[in-house]
Amino acid sequence: EAGYIQDILTNLALSKPDISFTFVKDGKEIFHTIGDGNLLNTIASLFSTEFAGSVTEVDYSDEKYTIKGYVTYPHASRQSRNMQYSFINSRFVKNKTVIAAAENAYKGSVMVGKFPGYVLNIHMPYDAVDVNVHPAKTEVKFLNEKAVFDCIHYGVLGALNKTPDR
């Protein structure tokens, strides 16, 4: 049960970096976020400063969608998809379109069998997404899958192609 609670709190902290969260398990502090509104600080608090140092910022908009967050540089790809967090209007979701769009932006720059890590919050009109696909509300359906795919793909691609400031 503690693992489920940790997953829920991690998702809440990533979707609301302006709120401080502390998770204590068996008397030991597992994580504490400071709630300063800085997503990168929240990522460092939840995962590690090393992981936070291996990401670049995504900030992209088109006429209908806005995508903000962080993606790993190609050299920091992971063995699994367990560091992929996506949010639609600050709600944690698992969606094949989001995963495919983000991973497609890495095509040719990540070894086969490796996966990018990311924390992406996609803002869109509420009528552009159906959250009533699954009782847990973590699966969603988009009114225009291609437009969402393109926004995420180009947002991530733009972040990966900008000159690193490190």
Secondary structure as GFF3:
##gff-version 3
##sequence-region A 1 166
A	DSSP	alpha_helix	2	15	.	.	.	ID=ss1
A	DSSP	beta_strand	22	25	.	.	.	ID=ss2
A	DSSP	beta_strand	28	32	.	.	.	ID=ss3
A	DSSP	alpha_helix	39	46	.	.	.	ID=ss4
A	DSSP	alpha_helix	49	52	.	.	.	ID=ss5
A	DSSP	beta_strand	55	61	.	.	.	ID=ss6
A	DSSP	beta_strand	66	72	.	.	.	ID=ss7
A	DSSP	three_ten_helix	74	76	.	.	.	ID=ss8
A	DSSP	beta_strand	84	88	.	.	.	ID=ss9
A	DSSP	beta_strand	91	93	.	.	.	ID=ss10
A	DSSP	alpha_helix	96	104	.	.	.	ID=ss11
A	DSSP	beta_strand	118	123	.	.	.	ID=ss12
A	DSSP	three_ten_helix	126	128	.	.	.	ID=ss13
A	DSSP	beta_strand	129	130	.	.	.	ID=ss14
A	DSSP	beta_strand	141	142	.	.	.	ID=ss15
A	DSSP	alpha_helix	145	161	.	.	.	ID=ss16
###
